[in-house]
Amino acid sequence: MLFSSKEKGQGLVEYALILVLVAIVVIAALLILGPMIGNVFSKINSSLSTS
């Protein structure tokens, strides 16, 4: 066998850590950019309803 079961488990842990890091970055970006995106949609909605 090329990899032992211990090495496969280590690879899975590394992938899980990368996934958690990406999730934290996405959540932080949404927390920072969320209000700005909400304002843009509110402006679009109000301009569509007035026309």
N, C-alpha and C positions, 0 to 999 in steps of 0.2 A: 504494500500500500504506500502511496505517496505521502499522505498525511495521516497522522494518528488522530484518534478521537479527541484528544486534548487540544490539538492544534485546530481542529474544526470548531470546537467550542470557543476557542480564543478568537477565531475569525468572526463568529456570530456576535460575540461581545463587542468587538470593534465596530461592526456594522450597526449594532444597537446604539453605541455611543455616538456614532456619526448621525444616526437618525434623530437622537435626542438633541444634539447640537443644532441640527437643521430646524427642528421644531421650535427650539428656543429662539432662534433668529427670526423665524417667521412670526411667532407670537409677538416678539418685541417690535418688529416692523409694523404689524397690524395695530399694536397699541399706540405707536408713534404716528402712523399715517392714517389711522382710522377716522379720527375727527375731520381731517382735511378731505378725505374721500367722501365722508358723509355730507360735508358742506357742498361739495361739487354736485352730488346727487340731489340735494335739496334745492340748489339753484336751478338745476335742469328741470326738476319737477315743477317748481314755481313758475319758470318761464314757459313751460308747456301748458300749464293750467291757465295762464293769463292770456294765451293767444287763441 
